[in-house]
Amino acid sequence: MARTSARIMRLARDADGNELRLCYRMVVEQAFDGERQTHAYGVVVKLETQDETQTARIKSLTCCEEKAFGFLQLISRNTVTPICLHEVAEDYLEACT
């Protein structure tokens, strides 16, 4: 079962001036590494406008809490939306390896 460990809320505006409400959450899930229980950290981005809601989730982004929280801060600072979350995560993971 996943639990939320960090949340960042952000208000922004689109090109037409419409308000965007963004919620960035880090989620923690139990994982097993062979015989050892560990944690896997992921993120969820939720975008709400007056007309719609969009959500994207990445499960098991990393097993490092600090790396997951750093990614969460990065995407919130740069107003990453659900549509491009997976692409941004791929680029981030490539740069970190």
Sine and cosine of phi, psi and omega as CSV:
sin_phi,cos_phi,sin_psi,cos_psi,sin_omega,cos_omega
0.00,0.00,0.71,-0.70,-0.03,-1.00
-1.00,0.06,0.53,-0.84,0.11,-0.99
-0.74,-0.67,0.46,-0.89,0.01,-1.00
-1.00,0.06,0.75,-0.67,0.00,-1.00
-0.91,-0.43,-0.30,0.95,0.04,-1.00
-0.45,-0.89,0.52,-0.85,-0.01,-1.00
-0.57,-0.82,0.70,-0.72,0.06,-1.00
-0.78,-0.63,0.80,-0.60,0.03,-1.00
-0.96,-0.26,0.58,-0.82,-0.03,-1.00
-0.53,-0.85,0.66,-0.75,0.12,-0.99
-0.96,-0.29,0.66,-0.76,0.02,-1.00
-0.56,-0.83,0.03,-1.00,0.06,-1.00
-0.76,-0.65,0.59,-0.81,0.07,-1.00
-0.99,0.11,-0.06,-1.00,-0.07,-1.00
-0.89,0.46,-0.41,0.91,0.01,-1.00
-1.00,-0.04,0.02,1.00,0.02,-1.00
1.00,0.02,0.08,1.00,0.02,-1.00
-0.96,0.26,0.62,-0.79,-0.02,-1.00
-0.95,0.30,0.70,-0.71,0.08,-1.00
-0.89,-0.46,0.77,-0.63,0.09,-1.00
-0.95,-0.31,0.87,-0.50,-0.03,-1.00
-0.90,-0.43,0.68,-0.73,0.08,-1.00
-0.82,-0.57,0.84,-0.54,0.03,-1.00
-0.94,-0.34,0.83,-0.56,-0.02,-1.00
-0.79,-0.61,0.64,-0.77,0.16,-0.99
-0.99,-0.15,0.74,-0.67,0.01,-1.00
-0.88,-0.47,0.51,-0.86,-0.03,-1.00
-0.85,-0.52,0.74,-0.67,0.06,-1.00
-0.80,-0.60,0.50,-0.87,0.10,-1.00
-0.97,0.25,0.64,-0.77,0.03,-1.00
-0.67,-0.74,0.29,-0.96,0.01,-1.00
-0.84,-0.55,0.78,-0.63,0.02,-1.00
-0.93,-0.37,1.00,0.05,-0.10,-0.99
0.95,0.31,-0.92,-0.39,0.02,-1.00
-0.99,-0.16,-0.13,0.99,-0.10,-0.99
-0.99,-0.15,0.70,-0.72,0.08,-1.00
-1.00,0.09,0.70,-0.71,0.00,-1.00
-0.63,-0.78,-0.20,-0.98,0.01,-1.00
-0.83,-0.56,0.51,-0.86,0.11,-0.99
-0.85,-0.52,0.72,-0.69,-0.07,-1.00
-0.94,-0.34,0.70,-0.71,0.02,-1.00
-0.69,-0.72,-0.03,-1.00,0.00,-1.00
-0.70,-0.71,0.44,-0.90,0.10,-1.00
-0.76,-0.65,0.72,-0.69,0.09,-1.00
-0.87,-0.50,0.81,-0.59,0.02,-1.00
-0.85,-0.52,0.79,-0.62,0.01,-1.00
-0.90,-0.43,0.81,-0.59,0.06,-1.00
-0.85,-0.52,0.75,-0.66,0.14,-0.99
-0.86,-0.51,-0.02,-1.00,0.03,-1.00
-0.90,0.44,-0.48,0.88,-0.11,-0.99
-0.98,-0.22,-0.41,0.91,-0.12,-0.99
-0.43,-0.90,0.21,-0.98,0.09,-1.00
-0.76,-0.65,0.73,-0.69,0.06,-1.00
-0.81,-0.58,0.62,-0.79,0.02,-1.00
-0.67,-0.74,0.64,-0.77,0.11,-0.99
-0.73,-0.69,0.57,-0.82,-0.05,-1.00
-0.68,-0.73,0.65,-0.76,0.15,-0.99
-0.86,-0.52,0.90,-0.43,0.04,-1.00
-1.00,0.01,0.56,-0.83,0.11,-0.99
0.81,0.59,0.77,0.64,0.07,-1.00
-0.89,0.45,-0.66,0.75,-0.04,-1.00
-0.33,-0.94,0.29,-0.96,0.11,-0.99
-0.99,-0.16,0.08,1.00,-0.01,-1.00
-0.97,-0.25,0.91,-0.41,-0.04,-1.00
-0.87,0.49,-0.66,0.75,-0.02,-1.00
-0.90,0.43,-0.65,0.76,0.02,-1.00
-0.91,0.41,-0.66,0.75,0.02,-1.00
-0.90,0.43,-0.68,0.74,0.01,-1.00
-0.92,0.39,-0.62,0.78,0.07,-1.00
-0.88,0.48,-0.66,0.75,0.04,-1.00
-0.91,0.42,-0.67,0.75,0.03,-1.00
-0.86,0.52,-0.71,0.70,0.02,-1.00
-0.90,0.44,-0.66,0.75,0.00,-1.00
-0.88,0.48,-0.75,0.66,-0.05,-1.00
-0.94,0.34,-0.52,0.86,0.03,-1.00
-0.95,0.31,-0.65,0.76,0.03,-1.00
-0.88,0.48,-0.55,0.84,-0.07,-1.00
-0.98,-0.17,0.20,0.98,0.08,-1.00
0.78,0.63,0.75,0.66,0.05,-1.00
-0.94,0.34,0.73,-0.68,-0.01,-1.00
-0.98,-0.19,0.24,-0.97,0.00,-1.00
-0.83,0.55,-0.53,0.85,-0.05,-1.00
-0.88,0.48,-0.60,0.80,-0.08,-1.00
-0.94,-0.34,0.15,0.99,-0.04,-1.00
-0.84,0.54,-0.74,0.67,-0.07,-1.00
-0.90,0.43,-0.64,0.77,0.02,-1.00
-0.91,0.41,-0.68,0.73,0.02,-1.00
-0.90,0.44,-0.66,0.75,0.01,-1.00
-0.90,0.45,-0.66,0.75,0.05,-1.00
-0.87,0.50,-0.73,0.69,0.01,-1.00
-0.89,0.46,-0.67,0.74,0.00,-1.00
-0.89,0.46,-0.72,0.70,-0.01,-1.00
-0.92,0.39,-0.59,0.80,0.07,-1.00
-0.90,0.45,-0.66,0.75,-0.02,-1.00
-0.93,0.36,-0.46,0.89,-0.05,-1.00
-0.99,0.10,-0.21,0.98,-0.04,-1.00
-0.98,-0.19,0.00,0.00,0.00,0.00
